[in-house]
Amino acid sequence: MAEKKRLGELLLDAGLVAQEVVDRALKMQVGGTRRLGRILVNMGAITSDQLTEVLSQQLQLPVIDPDQGFTDAARGVLPRYLCKKFEVLPLGFEGDHILNLAMTDPSDNEAIASVERYTGKAVQPCLARLTDIHQAIHRHVRLTLRDFFNPQSYTPYAKLASSLALVLIVVVAGFTYRFYMESKYGTVTRTAEAIIYKNLDLMVGIDRSGKATLLGRGAHADGYYSITFDSTASLAKFIDNKKNDLSSAQYEWARWAITTAR
């Protein structure tokens, strides 16, 4: 039986590349796991379609249309980021344990091993053109959160999603902090003439002259407060005297407002 020719030899026989181009690509391949064909495509020495035709000859595999081979059973088997990373598309199953997988390079053992680890299925490689696989991925493989936030797929879309998520976190944190502050301390309004604190059915106002006004109703009081003092110290003394008329939360808040305004 004749020995199967290597990819570089087939490319040379087809007149698609010169020997020095193959030699250069082989040197670039040393010490890595990149496929020779993919290196030549990235170098611009051959097209992806030319590589597919030569692989079909080398591996004795037909070139399939992934759209025609795709079945609903394969939907969701692999996330989009893995399909794009390895240039593959799940097509369907043979029985319970064999996954038919469209690939741009069925001799890519790294891609096969990774898909088998991810799915727990044995992979039956099928050869398809790169452009057909890319188009089929967009048609049949939905984007999920795993695609946006997986480090292996940090595309401009993922960067945008991460940025939006960060902005959302900041906004939510801001609203949460504001809600916490308002629930504990109420609102503070500053004008040219006064500072007004409102919370827990009470209002404390301090004007520019230092006079302090208390309006509102104590939780345990019968009536409403509407009284002005010459100073915050006088208001503080009044609050202490009326402590039993106020809830503990009202008393603590009023003391806080007076202390803050001083």
Phi, psi and omega in degrees: 000132181292143180288136181295132182287150177281164184301315181301321180294319179295321178295321177294315180299325181280355181071023182276333180219161175267160182301320182294331177291316178297317179299317179298317180295322179295323177295322179291334182281338186300133176082005180228183182250009182291147179278142182302316182300318180294323177298316180295323177294315180294332176285345183084011182285325177221166176266165179295326177293320177298320178298318180299316181296319180291320177297323177300319178291317183293316186267353181057048178239142175285155175271121184257164172261110184299332178296320181286329181274349185287138176234158181298333181297337182270354182292126179085003181292320178234142174290159184298323183297326177287321177301317180288321181300315184259000180057056183224164174212122175296136182253320183169186184240147167252108186068214184259349192232000182242126180253120173282126188231117174287132184222149173282337178217095181294352177266007180280091184293329178297316179296317180298313181298320181294317179293321178295321178294320184289319187264337186074015180246156171280137184263130170255105184290142173231141185269132177215159180286148182301313182297322179293320179295315180300315180294320180292325177301314181293331181278327191246345184246114183285149171285137177230175178299328179299326180289322183287322189251006176282130181303333182283351182233043185279070180277175175304327177294318179294320178297318178297316180297319179295319180296317179295321178297320179295317178299318180298318179299316180297316181296313180298318179298320179296315179295321180297316179295318180296319179297317179298315182295319182289324179291330181268318187246354181076206181250151177235123180244127180247126175237179179292338185256337187198167170243129185238125178252132180229132177183147170055042179067018178234155174222131176241125179238134178239119181268179186296332181280353180098356179290145184239133181241138177240125176233152175124196186227132174285148184300330182245014181265156180276328183240198182248151177267137170206085189216144181240138181242157181289340183207163176293332178296319179294321178295320179298319179295321178297317180298319179296320180292331182260019185305321182289341178277347184253153170287163180299324179293318178297315182298312181297320180293316181298318178297320178297315182298318180294316180296319181294324184284341184292000000 
